[in-house]
Amino acid sequence: MKNSILKHGSNQIIAIAAILLLFGCESTYYKTMETIGYHKRDIMVDRVEDARDAQEEAKAQFESALEKFSSVLGFHGGNLEEKYNQLKDEYDESVIKADSVRNRITAVENVAEDLFAEWQEELNQYTSSSLRRSSASKLRETKRKYAQLIGAMKRAERKIDPVLAAFHDQVLYLKHNLNAQAIASLQSELASIETDVARLIREMEASIKEANSFISSMEKG
């Protein structure tokens, strides 16, 4: 019974913290989460996991969109408007996934900045010089690993816009030209889109790998 009450109380605190975060009260959010033993380090790991998962979902969506675009360009008869609607749906979903990736990366950057600032400030609180040196060394190593992580995430993020732009052009062109000639015109763009998507997928896979490595290092302490 006691454990049930504690769990219920923790869930309420987490819900309150989520509301605070929604309204931009990040410092209050941190303090609220700390009341249940959830510190910036834990939050950072969670946000990196969220960013990784968002990239995995985006990767799958862009692969799906490319497959749909390729199939439409191989179209040889039937309802072109139906095909256009399918492409539009794929593009819209790709935009949603891309926005999720950007937001998750920003959330990682925010907590990383706050964590490192707090960590640096707390080094001055040590009375033991050996413990201070050890903590400072861990801070430098964590910053190094974080720099690799955020670098990979940013490289993947930069590859998103060219793909979205190409998808948008195709959808827009087809919207106003629902005929076989339009399909033939778009086919010349397919190779370029495939190249852009391949680059994006490679960067996302590299970023996901860095995220997994970073999470593992943080969990080992």
mmCIF file of the C-alpha atoms, coordinates in Angstrom:
data_MODEL
# 
_entry.id   MODEL 
# 
loop_
_atom_site.group_PDB 
_atom_site.id 
_atom_site.type_symbol 
_atom_site.label_atom_id 
_atom_site.label_alt_id 
_atom_site.label_comp_id 
_atom_site.label_asym_id 
_atom_site.label_entity_id 
_atom_site.label_seq_id 
_atom_site.pdbx_PDB_ins_code 
_atom_site.Cartn_x 
_atom_site.Cartn_y 
_atom_site.Cartn_z 
_atom_site.occupancy 
_atom_site.B_iso_or_equiv 
_atom_site.pdbx_formal_charge 
_atom_site.auth_seq_id 
_atom_site.auth_comp_id 
_atom_site.auth_asym_id 
_atom_site.auth_atom_id 
_atom_site.pdbx_PDB_model_num 
ATOM 1   C CA . MET A 1 1   ? 0.000  0.000  0.000   1.00 0.00 ? 1   MET A CA 1 
ATOM 2   C CA . LYS A 1 2   ? 2.830  2.388  0.924   1.00 0.00 ? 2   LYS A CA 1 
ATOM 3   C CA . ASN A 1 3   ? 4.654  1.717  -2.367  1.00 0.00 ? 3   ASN A CA 1 
ATOM 4   C CA . SER A 1 4   ? 1.425  2.362  -4.266  1.00 0.00 ? 4   SER A CA 1 
ATOM 5   C CA . ILE A 1 5   ? 0.995  5.730  -2.558  1.00 0.00 ? 5   ILE A CA 1 
ATOM 6   C CA . LEU A 1 6   ? 4.617  6.689  -3.254  1.00 0.00 ? 6   LEU A CA 1 
ATOM 7   C CA . LYS A 1 7   ? 4.265  5.716  -6.890  1.00 0.00 ? 7   LYS A CA 1 
ATOM 8   C CA . HIS A 1 8   ? 1.057  7.716  -7.203  1.00 0.00 ? 8   HIS A CA 1 
ATOM 9   C CA . GLY A 1 9   ? 2.769  10.712 -5.624  1.00 0.00 ? 9   GLY A CA 1 
ATOM 10  C CA . SER A 1 10  ? 5.722  10.429 -8.002  1.00 0.00 ? 10  SER A CA 1 
ATOM 11  C CA . ASN A 1 11  ? 3.392  10.272 -10.985 1.00 0.00 ? 11  ASN A CA 1 
ATOM 12  C CA . GLN A 1 12  ? 1.674  13.453 -9.814  1.00 0.00 ? 12  GLN A CA 1 
ATOM 13  C CA . ILE A 1 13  ? 5.026  15.243 -9.458  1.00 0.00 ? 13  ILE A CA 1 
ATOM 14  C CA . ILE A 1 14  ? 6.085  14.113 -12.936 1.00 0.00 ? 14  ILE A CA 1 
ATOM 15  C CA . ALA A 1 15  ? 2.771  15.379 -14.357 1.00 0.00 ? 15  ALA A CA 1 
ATOM 16  C CA . ILE A 1 16  ? 3.270  18.753 -12.655 1.00 0.00 ? 16  ILE A CA 1 
ATOM 17  C CA . ALA A 1 17  ? 6.859  18.900 -13.923 1.00 0.00 ? 17  ALA A CA 1 
ATOM 18  C CA . ALA A 1 18  ? 5.681  18.198 -17.474 1.00 0.00 ? 18  ALA A CA 1 
ATOM 19  C CA . ILE A 1 19  ? 3.261  21.131 -17.254 1.00 0.00 ? 19  ILE A CA 1 
ATOM 20  C CA . LEU A 1 20  ? 6.033  23.404 -15.973 1.00 0.00 ? 20  LEU A CA 1 
ATOM 21  C CA . LEU A 1 21  ? 8.270  22.348 -18.852 1.00 0.00 ? 21  LEU A CA 1 
ATOM 22  C CA . LEU A 1 22  ? 5.464  22.972 -21.335 1.00 0.00 ? 22  LEU A CA 1 
ATOM 23  C CA . PHE A 1 23  ? 5.226  26.565 -20.163 1.00 0.00 ? 23  PHE A CA 1 
ATOM 24  C CA . GLY A 1 24  ? 8.970  27.107 -20.281 1.00 0.00 ? 24  GLY A CA 1 
ATOM 25  C CA . CYS A 1 25  ? 9.682  26.973 -16.537 1.00 0.00 ? 25  CYS A CA 1 
ATOM 26  C CA . GLU A 1 26  ? 12.750 24.778 -16.973 1.00 0.00 ? 26  GLU A CA 1 
ATOM 27  C CA . SER A 1 27  ? 14.530 25.729 -13.727 1.00 0.00 ? 27  SER A CA 1 
ATOM 28  C CA . THR A 1 28  ? 11.381 24.981 -11.738 1.00 0.00 ? 28  THR A CA 1 
ATOM 29  C CA . TYR A 1 29  ? 10.970 21.780 -13.707 1.00 0.00 ? 29  TYR A CA 1 
ATOM 30  C CA . TYR A 1 30  ? 14.452 20.649 -12.645 1.00 0.00 ? 30  TYR A CA 1 
ATOM 31  C CA . LYS A 1 31  ? 13.749 21.399 -8.980  1.00 0.00 ? 31  LYS A CA 1 
ATOM 32  C CA . THR A 1 32  ? 10.430 19.553 -9.131  1.00 0.00 ? 32  THR A CA 1 
ATOM 33  C CA . MET A 1 33  ? 12.040 16.470 -10.669 1.00 0.00 ? 33  MET A CA 1 
ATOM 34  C CA . GLU A 1 34  ? 14.831 16.540 -8.080  1.00 0.00 ? 34  GLU A CA 1 
ATOM 35  C CA . THR A 1 35  ? 12.232 16.042 -5.331  1.00 0.00 ? 35  THR A CA 1 
ATOM 36  C CA . ILE A 1 36  ? 11.807 12.470 -6.614  1.00 0.00 ? 36  ILE A CA 1 
ATOM 37  C CA . GLY A 1 37  ? 15.536 11.926 -7.105  1.00 0.00 ? 37  GLY A CA 1 
ATOM 38  C CA . TYR A 1 38  ? 15.562 12.716 -10.805 1.00 0.00 ? 38  TYR A CA 1 
ATOM 39  C CA . HIS A 1 39  ? 18.503 14.997 -11.600 1.00 0.00 ? 39  HIS A CA 1 
ATOM 40  C CA . LYS A 1 40  ? 19.758 16.766 -14.729 1.00 0.00 ? 40  LYS A CA 1 
ATOM 41  C CA . ARG A 1 41  ? 22.002 13.821 -15.590 1.00 0.00 ? 41  ARG A CA 1 
ATOM 42  C CA . ASP A 1 42  ? 18.969 11.504 -15.654 1.00 0.00 ? 42  ASP A CA 1 
ATOM 43  C CA . ILE A 1 43  ? 16.953 14.024 -17.644 1.00 0.00 ? 43  ILE A CA 1 
ATOM 44  C CA . MET A 1 44  ? 19.770 14.343 -20.150 1.00 0.00 ? 44  MET A CA 1 
ATOM 45  C CA . VAL A 1 45  ? 19.891 10.587 -20.704 1.00 0.00 ? 45  VAL A CA 1 
ATOM 46  C CA . ASP A 1 46  ? 16.123 10.528 -21.212 1.00 0.00 ? 46  ASP A CA 1 
ATOM 47  C CA . ARG A 1 47  ? 16.281 13.386 -23.712 1.00 0.00 ? 47  ARG A CA 1 
ATOM 48  C CA . VAL A 1 48  ? 19.078 11.755 -25.669 1.00 0.00 ? 48  VAL A CA 1 
ATOM 49  C CA . GLU A 1 49  ? 16.976 8.586  -25.808 1.00 0.00 ? 49  GLU A CA 1 
ATOM 50  C CA . ASP A 1 50  ? 14.011 10.634 -27.042 1.00 0.00 ? 50  ASP A CA 1 
ATOM 51  C CA . ALA A 1 51  ? 16.156 12.305 -29.710 1.00 0.00 ? 51  ALA A CA 1 
ATOM 52  C CA . ARG A 1 52  ? 17.511 8.933  -30.811 1.00 0.00 ? 52  ARG A CA 1 
ATOM 53  C CA . ASP A 1 53  ? 14.000 7.481  -31.035 1.00 0.00 ? 53  ASP A CA 1 
ATOM 54  C CA . ALA A 1 54  ? 12.780 10.526 -32.985 1.00 0.00 ? 54  ALA A CA 1 
ATOM 55  C CA . GLN A 1 55  ? 15.615 10.036 -35.470 1.00 0.00 ? 55  GLN A CA 1 
ATOM 56  C CA . GLU A 1 56  ? 14.791 6.357  -35.849 1.00 0.00 ? 56  GLU A CA 1 
ATOM 57  C CA . GLU A 1 57  ? 11.164 7.245  -36.576 1.00 0.00 ? 57  GLU A CA 1 
ATOM 58  C CA . ALA A 1 58  ? 12.197 9.972  -39.023 1.00 0.00 ? 58  ALA A CA 1 
ATOM 59  C CA . LYS A 1 59  ? 14.602 7.600  -40.770 1.00 0.00 ? 59  LYS A CA 1 
ATOM 60  C CA . ALA A 1 60  ? 11.808 5.071  -41.280 1.00 0.00 ? 60  ALA A CA 1 
ATOM 61  C CA . GLN A 1 61  ? 9.443  7.809  -42.498 1.00 0.00 ? 61  GLN A CA 1 
ATOM 62  C CA . PHE A 1 62  ? 11.882 9.231  -45.055 1.00 0.00 ? 62  PHE A CA 1 
ATOM 63  C CA . GLU A 1 63  ? 12.554 5.729  -46.362 1.00 0.00 ? 63  GLU A CA 1 
ATOM 64  C CA . SER A 1 64  ? 8.796  5.179  -46.663 1.00 0.00 ? 64  SER A CA 1 
ATOM 65  C CA . ALA A 1 65  ? 8.321  8.530  -48.413 1.00 0.00 ? 65  ALA A CA 1 
ATOM 66  C CA . LEU A 1 66  ? 11.095 7.779  -50.918 1.00 0.00 ? 66  LEU A CA 1 
ATOM 67  C CA . GLU A 1 67  ? 9.545  4.402  -51.665 1.00 0.00 ? 67  GLU A CA 1 
ATOM 68  C CA . LYS A 1 68  ? 6.164  6.048  -52.262 1.00 0.00 ? 68  LYS A CA 1 
ATOM 69  C CA . PHE A 1 69  ? 7.647  8.762  -54.479 1.00 0.00 ? 69  PHE A CA 1 
ATOM 70  C CA . SER A 1 70  ? 9.498  6.123  -56.508 1.00 0.00 ? 70  SER A CA 1 
ATOM 71  C CA . SER A 1 71  ? 6.338  4.067  -56.979 1.00 0.00 ? 71  SER A CA 1 
ATOM 72  C CA . VAL A 1 72  ? 4.355  7.094  -58.135 1.00 0.00 ? 72  VAL A CA 1 
ATOM 73  C CA . LEU A 1 73  ? 7.029  8.012  -60.683 1.00 0.00 ? 73  LEU A CA 1 
ATOM 74  C CA . GLY A 1 74  ? 6.655  4.507  -62.086 1.00 0.00 ? 74  GLY A CA 1 
ATOM 75  C CA . PHE A 1 75  ? 2.936  5.129  -62.471 1.00 0.00 ? 75  PHE A CA 1 
ATOM 76  C CA . HIS A 1 76  ? 1.380  3.876  -65.740 1.00 0.00 ? 76  HIS A CA 1 
ATOM 77  C CA . GLY A 1 77  ? -2.308 4.635  -65.438 1.00 0.00 ? 77  GLY A CA 1 
ATOM 78  C CA . GLY A 1 78  ? -5.127 5.019  -62.952 1.00 0.00 ? 78  GLY A CA 1 
ATOM 79  C CA . ASN A 1 79  ? -6.174 7.750  -60.550 1.00 0.00 ? 79  ASN A CA 1 
ATOM 80  C CA . LEU A 1 80  ? -3.418 10.378 -60.441 1.00 0.00 ? 80  LEU A CA 1 
ATOM 81  C CA . GLU A 1 81  ? -5.199 12.451 -57.826 1.00 0.00 ? 81  GLU A CA 1 
ATOM 82  C CA . GLU A 1 82  ? -5.176 9.473  -55.486 1.00 0.00 ? 82  GLU A CA 1 
ATOM 83  C CA . LYS A 1 83  ? -1.423 9.149  -56.015 1.00 0.00 ? 83  LYS A CA 1 
ATOM 84  C CA . TYR A 1 84  ? -0.966 12.849 -55.350 1.00 0.00 ? 84  TYR A CA 1 
ATOM 85  C CA . ASN A 1 85  ? -2.874 12.530 -52.055 1.00 0.00 ? 85  ASN A CA 1 
ATOM 86  C CA . GLN A 1 86  ? -0.643 9.644  -51.031 1.00 0.00 ? 86  GLN A CA 1 
ATOM 87  C CA . LEU A 1 87  ? 2.476  11.696 -51.737 1.00 0.00 ? 87  LEU A CA 1 
ATOM 88  C CA . LYS A 1 88  ? 1.048  14.672 -49.875 1.00 0.00 ? 88  LYS A CA 1 
ATOM 89  C CA . ASP A 1 89  ? 0.371  12.460 -46.851 1.00 0.00 ? 89  ASP A CA 1 
ATOM 90  C CA . GLU A 1 90  ? 3.936  11.124 -46.955 1.00 0.00 ? 90  GLU A CA 1 
ATOM 91  C CA . TYR A 1 91  ? 5.353  14.641 -47.192 1.00 0.00 ? 91  TYR A CA 1 
ATOM 92  C CA . ASP A 1 92  ? 3.193  15.939 -44.326 1.00 0.00 ? 92  ASP A CA 1 
ATOM 93  C CA . GLU A 1 93  ? 4.212  13.027 -42.115 1.00 0.00 ? 93  GLU A CA 1 
ATOM 94  C CA . SER A 1 94  ? 7.867  13.633 -42.993 1.00 0.00 ? 94  SER A CA 1 
ATOM 95  C CA . VAL A 1 95  ? 7.511  17.264 -41.875 1.00 0.00 ? 95  VAL A CA 1 
ATOM 96  C CA . ILE A 1 96  ? 6.037  16.127 -38.557 1.00 0.00 ? 96  ILE A CA 1 
ATOM 97  C CA . LYS A 1 97  ? 8.881  13.667 -37.968 1.00 0.00 ? 97  LYS A CA 1 
ATOM 98  C CA . ALA A 1 98  ? 11.475 16.274 -38.943 1.00 0.00 ? 98  ALA A CA 1 
ATOM 99  C CA . ASP A 1 99  ? 10.011 18.795 -36.483 1.00 0.00 ? 99  ASP A CA 1 
ATOM 100 C CA . SER A 1 100 ? 10.115 16.153 -33.759 1.00 0.00 ? 100 SER A CA 1 
ATOM 101 C CA . VAL A 1 101 ? 13.820 15.527 -34.441 1.00 0.00 ? 101 VAL A CA 1 
ATOM 102 C CA . ARG A 1 102 ? 14.610 19.254 -34.265 1.00 0.00 ? 102 ARG A CA 1 
ATOM 103 C CA . ASN A 1 103 ? 12.656 19.730 -31.039 1.00 0.00 ? 103 ASN A CA 1 
ATOM 104 C CA . ARG A 1 104 ? 14.287 16.716 -29.384 1.00 0.00 ? 104 ARG A CA 1 
ATOM 105 C CA . ILE A 1 105 ? 17.773 17.919 -30.320 1.00 0.00 ? 105 ILE A CA 1 
ATOM 106 C CA . THR A 1 106 ? 17.009 21.360 -28.883 1.00 0.00 ? 106 THR A CA 1 
ATOM 107 C CA . ALA A 1 107 ? 15.825 19.723 -25.663 1.00 0.00 ? 107 ALA A CA 1 
ATOM 108 C CA . VAL A 1 108 ? 19.118 17.808 -25.424 1.00 0.00 ? 108 VAL A CA 1 
ATOM 109 C CA . GLU A 1 109 ? 21.099 21.021 -25.947 1.00 0.00 ? 109 GLU A CA 1 
ATOM 110 C CA . ASN A 1 110 ? 19.126 22.843 -23.249 1.00 0.00 ? 110 ASN A CA 1 
ATOM 111 C CA . VAL A 1 111 ? 19.640 20.246 -20.529 1.00 0.00 ? 111 VAL A CA 1 
ATOM 112 C CA . ALA A 1 112 ? 23.294 19.716 -21.507 1.00 0.00 ? 112 ALA A CA 1 
ATOM 113 C CA . GLU A 1 113 ? 24.024 23.424 -21.081 1.00 0.00 ? 113 GLU A CA 1 
ATOM 114 C CA . ASP A 1 114 ? 22.321 23.464 -17.682 1.00 0.00 ? 114 ASP A CA 1 
ATOM 115 C CA . LEU A 1 115 ? 23.973 20.235 -16.521 1.00 0.00 ? 115 LEU A CA 1 
ATOM 116 C CA . PHE A 1 116 ? 27.479 21.352 -17.443 1.00 0.00 ? 116 PHE A CA 1 
ATOM 117 C CA . ALA A 1 117 ? 27.012 24.779 -15.859 1.00 0.00 ? 117 ALA A CA 1 
ATOM 118 C CA . GLU A 1 118 ? 25.813 23.203 -12.611 1.00 0.00 ? 118 GLU A CA 1 
ATOM 119 C CA . TRP A 1 119 ? 28.595 20.619 -12.639 1.00 0.00 ? 119 TRP A CA 1 
ATOM 120 C CA . GLN A 1 120 ? 31.265 23.279 -13.195 1.00 0.00 ? 120 GLN A CA 1 
ATOM 121 C CA . GLU A 1 121 ? 29.889 25.451 -10.408 1.00 0.00 ? 121 GLU A CA 1 
ATOM 122 C CA . GLU A 1 122 ? 29.737 22.553 -7.963  1.00 0.00 ? 122 GLU A CA 1 
ATOM 123 C CA . LEU A 1 123 ? 33.430 21.775 -8.454  1.00 0.00 ? 123 LEU A CA 1 
ATOM 124 C CA . ASN A 1 124 ? 34.126 24.730 -6.172  1.00 0.00 ? 124 ASN A CA 1 
ATOM 125 C CA . GLN A 1 125 ? 32.188 23.075 -3.356  1.00 0.00 ? 125 GLN A CA 1 
ATOM 126 C CA . TYR A 1 126 ? 34.666 20.223 -2.868  1.00 0.00 ? 126 TYR A CA 1 
ATOM 127 C CA . THR A 1 127 ? 36.998 20.325 0.122   1.00 0.00 ? 127 THR A CA 1 
ATOM 128 C CA . SER A 1 128 ? 38.875 17.283 -1.183  1.00 0.00 ? 128 SER A CA 1 
ATOM 129 C CA . SER A 1 129 ? 41.238 18.267 -4.010  1.00 0.00 ? 129 SER A CA 1 
ATOM 130 C CA . SER A 1 130 ? 41.475 14.672 -5.270  1.00 0.00 ? 130 SER A CA 1 
ATOM 131 C CA . LEU A 1 131 ? 37.687 14.354 -5.553  1.00 0.00 ? 131 LEU A CA 1 
ATOM 132 C CA . ARG A 1 132 ? 37.519 17.755 -7.242  1.00 0.00 ? 132 ARG A CA 1 
ATOM 133 C CA . ARG A 1 133 ? 40.110 16.646 -9.811  1.00 0.00 ? 133 ARG A CA 1 
ATOM 134 C CA . SER A 1 134 ? 38.280 13.389 -10.399 1.00 0.00 ? 134 SER A CA 1 
ATOM 135 C CA . SER A 1 135 ? 34.953 15.155 -10.909 1.00 0.00 ? 135 SER A CA 1 
ATOM 136 C CA . ALA A 1 136 ? 36.559 17.752 -13.189 1.00 0.00 ? 136 ALA A CA 1 
ATOM 137 C CA . SER A 1 137 ? 38.076 14.954 -15.256 1.00 0.00 ? 137 SER A CA 1 
ATOM 138 C CA . LYS A 1 138 ? 34.671 13.265 -15.595 1.00 0.00 ? 138 LYS A CA 1 
ATOM 139 C CA . LEU A 1 139 ? 33.134 16.586 -16.612 1.00 0.00 ? 139 LEU A CA 1 
ATOM 140 C CA . ARG A 1 140 ? 35.712 17.051 -19.380 1.00 0.00 ? 140 ARG A CA 1 
ATOM 141 C CA . GLU A 1 141 ? 35.168 13.513 -20.641 1.00 0.00 ? 141 GLU A CA 1 
ATOM 142 C CA . THR A 1 142 ? 31.376 13.901 -20.595 1.00 0.00 ? 142 THR A CA 1 
ATOM 143 C CA . LYS A 1 143 ? 31.684 17.179 -22.503 1.00 0.00 ? 143 LYS A CA 1 
ATOM 144 C CA . ARG A 1 144 ? 33.916 15.476 -25.066 1.00 0.00 ? 144 ARG A CA 1 
ATOM 145 C CA . LYS A 1 145 ? 31.443 12.665 -25.624 1.00 0.00 ? 145 LYS A CA 1 
ATOM 146 C CA . TYR A 1 146 ? 28.582 15.140 -25.744 1.00 0.00 ? 146 TYR A CA 1 
ATOM 147 C CA . ALA A 1 147 ? 30.385 17.191 -28.406 1.00 0.00 ? 147 ALA A CA 1 
ATOM 148 C CA . GLN A 1 148 ? 30.645 14.054 -30.565 1.00 0.00 ? 148 GLN A CA 1 
ATOM 149 C CA . LEU A 1 149 ? 26.965 13.308 -29.980 1.00 0.00 ? 149 LEU A CA 1 
ATOM 150 C CA . ILE A 1 150 ? 25.572 16.762 -30.709 1.00 0.00 ? 150 ILE A CA 1 
ATOM 151 C CA . GLY A 1 151 ? 27.876 17.087 -33.715 1.00 0.00 ? 151 GLY A CA 1 
ATOM 152 C CA . ALA A 1 152 ? 26.420 13.894 -35.201 1.00 0.00 ? 152 ALA A CA 1 
ATOM 153 C CA . MET A 1 153 ? 22.867 14.998 -34.419 1.00 0.00 ? 153 MET A CA 1 
ATOM 154 C CA . LYS A 1 154 ? 23.404 18.386 -36.030 1.00 0.00 ? 154 LYS A CA 1 
ATOM 155 C CA . ARG A 1 155 ? 24.937 16.845 -39.156 1.00 0.00 ? 155 ARG A CA 1 
ATOM 156 C CA . ALA A 1 156 ? 21.881 14.622 -39.530 1.00 0.00 ? 156 ALA A CA 1 
ATOM 157 C CA . GLU A 1 157 ? 19.552 17.553 -38.876 1.00 0.00 ? 157 GLU A CA 1 
ATOM 158 C CA . ARG A 1 158 ? 21.195 19.621 -41.626 1.00 0.00 ? 158 ARG A CA 1 
ATOM 159 C CA . LYS A 1 159 ? 20.479 16.856 -44.151 1.00 0.00 ? 159 LYS A CA 1 
ATOM 160 C CA . ILE A 1 160 ? 16.725 17.002 -43.461 1.00 0.00 ? 160 ILE A CA 1 
ATOM 161 C CA . ASP A 1 161 ? 15.858 20.284 -45.195 1.00 0.00 ? 161 ASP A CA 1 
ATOM 162 C CA . PRO A 1 162 ? 17.190 19.374 -48.674 1.00 0.00 ? 162 PRO A CA 1 
ATOM 163 C CA . VAL A 1 163 ? 15.108 16.183 -48.603 1.00 0.00 ? 163 VAL A CA 1 
ATOM 164 C CA . LEU A 1 164 ? 11.973 17.963 -47.421 1.00 0.00 ? 164 LEU A CA 1 
ATOM 165 C CA . ALA A 1 165 ? 12.464 20.653 -50.059 1.00 0.00 ? 165 ALA A CA 1 
ATOM 166 C CA . ALA A 1 166 ? 12.759 18.053 -52.807 1.00 0.00 ? 166 ALA A CA 1 
ATOM 167 C CA . PHE A 1 167 ? 9.674  16.189 -51.579 1.00 0.00 ? 167 PHE A CA 1 
ATOM 168 C CA . HIS A 1 168 ? 7.752  19.476 -51.374 1.00 0.00 ? 168 HIS A CA 1 
ATOM 169 C CA . ASP A 1 169 ? 8.706  20.409 -54.946 1.00 0.00 ? 169 ASP A CA 1 
ATOM 170 C CA . GLN A 1 170 ? 7.450  17.074 -56.226 1.00 0.00 ? 170 GLN A CA 1 
ATOM 171 C CA . VAL A 1 171 ? 4.153  17.343 -54.372 1.00 0.00 ? 171 VAL A CA 1 
ATOM 172 C CA . LEU A 1 172 ? 3.620  20.942 -55.436 1.00 0.00 ? 172 LEU A CA 1 
ATOM 173 C CA . TYR A 1 173 ? 4.392  20.229 -59.075 1.00 0.00 ? 173 TYR A CA 1 
ATOM 174 C CA . LEU A 1 174 ? 2.102  17.226 -59.174 1.00 0.00 ? 174 LEU A CA 1 
ATOM 175 C CA . LYS A 1 175 ? -0.697 19.182 -57.479 1.00 0.00 ? 175 LYS A CA 1 
ATOM 176 C CA . HIS A 1 176 ? -1.004 21.468 -60.498 1.00 0.00 ? 176 HIS A CA 1 
ATOM 177 C CA . ASN A 1 177 ? -0.097 18.932 -63.182 1.00 0.00 ? 177 ASN A CA 1 
ATOM 178 C CA . LEU A 1 178 ? -2.078 15.734 -62.663 1.00 0.00 ? 178 LEU A CA 1 
ATOM 179 C CA . ASN A 1 179 ? -1.065 14.063 -65.906 1.00 0.00 ? 179 ASN A CA 1 
ATOM 180 C CA . ALA A 1 180 ? 1.412  11.549 -67.304 1.00 0.00 ? 180 ALA A CA 1 
ATOM 181 C CA . GLN A 1 181 ? 3.634  14.302 -68.694 1.00 0.00 ? 181 GLN A CA 1 
ATOM 182 C CA . ALA A 1 182 ? 4.099  15.662 -65.175 1.00 0.00 ? 182 ALA A CA 1 
ATOM 183 C CA . ILE A 1 183 ? 5.171  12.234 -63.967 1.00 0.00 ? 183 ILE A CA 1 
ATOM 184 C CA . ALA A 1 184 ? 7.768  12.074 -66.751 1.00 0.00 ? 184 ALA A CA 1 
ATOM 185 C CA . SER A 1 185 ? 9.067  15.537 -65.789 1.00 0.00 ? 185 SER A CA 1 
ATOM 186 C CA . LEU A 1 186 ? 9.500  14.510 -62.158 1.00 0.00 ? 186 LEU A CA 1 
ATOM 187 C CA . GLN A 1 187 ? 11.402 11.330 -62.982 1.00 0.00 ? 187 GLN A CA 1 
ATOM 188 C CA . SER A 1 188 ? 14.505 13.347 -63.810 1.00 0.00 ? 188 SER A CA 1 
ATOM 189 C CA . GLU A 1 189 ? 14.614 14.513 -60.180 1.00 0.00 ? 189 GLU A CA 1 
ATOM 190 C CA . LEU A 1 190 ? 14.438 11.039 -58.661 1.00 0.00 ? 190 LEU A CA 1 
ATOM 191 C CA . ALA A 1 191 ? 18.164 10.265 -58.723 1.00 0.00 ? 191 ALA A CA 1 
ATOM 192 C CA . SER A 1 192 ? 18.968 13.487 -56.881 1.00 0.00 ? 192 SER A CA 1 
ATOM 193 C CA . ILE A 1 193 ? 16.301 12.791 -54.245 1.00 0.00 ? 193 ILE A CA 1 
ATOM 194 C CA . GLU A 1 194 ? 17.584 9.248  -53.755 1.00 0.00 ? 194 GLU A CA 1 
ATOM 195 C CA . THR A 1 195 ? 21.091 10.627 -53.188 1.00 0.00 ? 195 THR A CA 1 
ATOM 196 C CA . ASP A 1 196 ? 19.845 13.187 -50.646 1.00 0.00 ? 196 ASP A CA 1 
ATOM 197 C CA . VAL A 1 197 ? 17.816 10.577 -48.771 1.00 0.00 ? 197 VAL A CA 1 
ATOM 198 C CA . ALA A 1 198 ? 20.763 8.175  -48.722 1.00 0.00 ? 198 ALA A CA 1 
ATOM 199 C CA . ARG A 1 199 ? 22.962 10.881 -47.201 1.00 0.00 ? 199 ARG A CA 1 
ATOM 200 C CA . LEU A 1 200 ? 20.309 11.677 -44.622 1.00 0.00 ? 200 LEU A CA 1 
ATOM 201 C CA . ILE A 1 201 ? 19.913 8.021  -43.660 1.00 0.00 ? 201 ILE A CA 1 
ATOM 202 C CA . ARG A 1 202 ? 23.691 7.591  -43.252 1.00 0.00 ? 202 ARG A CA 1 
ATOM 203 C CA . GLU A 1 203 ? 23.936 10.641 -41.010 1.00 0.00 ? 203 GLU A CA 1 
ATOM 204 C CA . MET A 1 204 ? 20.936 9.545  -38.940 1.00 0.00 ? 204 MET A CA 1 
ATOM 205 C CA . GLU A 1 205 ? 22.389 6.079  -38.478 1.00 0.00 ? 205 GLU A CA 1 
ATOM 206 C CA . ALA A 1 206 ? 25.682 7.624  -37.349 1.00 0.00 ? 206 ALA A CA 1 
ATOM 207 C CA . SER A 1 207 ? 23.815 9.918  -34.959 1.00 0.00 ? 207 SER A CA 1 
ATOM 208 C CA . ILE A 1 208 ? 21.776 7.038  -33.541 1.00 0.00 ? 208 ILE A CA 1 
ATOM 209 C CA . LYS A 1 209 ? 25.001 5.101  -32.975 1.00 0.00 ? 209 LYS A CA 1 
ATOM 210 C CA . GLU A 1 210 ? 26.538 8.081  -31.143 1.00 0.00 ? 210 GLU A CA 1 
ATOM 211 C CA . ALA A 1 211 ? 23.392 8.412  -29.021 1.00 0.00 ? 211 ALA A CA 1 
ATOM 212 C CA . ASN A 1 212 ? 23.561 4.776  -27.964 1.00 0.00 ? 212 ASN A CA 1 
ATOM 213 C CA . SER A 1 213 ? 27.248 5.155  -27.092 1.00 0.00 ? 213 SER A CA 1 
ATOM 214 C CA . PHE A 1 214 ? 26.592 8.313  -25.089 1.00 0.00 ? 214 PHE A CA 1 
ATOM 215 C CA . ILE A 1 215 ? 23.682 6.751  -23.188 1.00 0.00 ? 215 ILE A CA 1 
ATOM 216 C CA . SER A 1 216 ? 25.834 3.736  -22.329 1.00 0.00 ? 216 SER A CA 1 
ATOM 217 C CA . SER A 1 217 ? 28.659 5.921  -21.023 1.00 0.00 ? 217 SER A CA 1 
ATOM 218 C CA . MET A 1 218 ? 26.275 8.001  -18.894 1.00 0.00 ? 218 MET A CA 1 
ATOM 219 C CA . GLU A 1 219 ? 24.621 4.934  -17.409 1.00 0.00 ? 219 GLU A CA 1 
ATOM 220 C CA . LYS A 1 220 ? 28.003 3.498  -16.446 1.00 0.00 ? 220 LYS A CA 1 
ATOM 221 C CA . GLY A 1 221 ? 28.692 6.707  -14.543 1.00 0.00 ? 221 GLY A CA 1 
# 
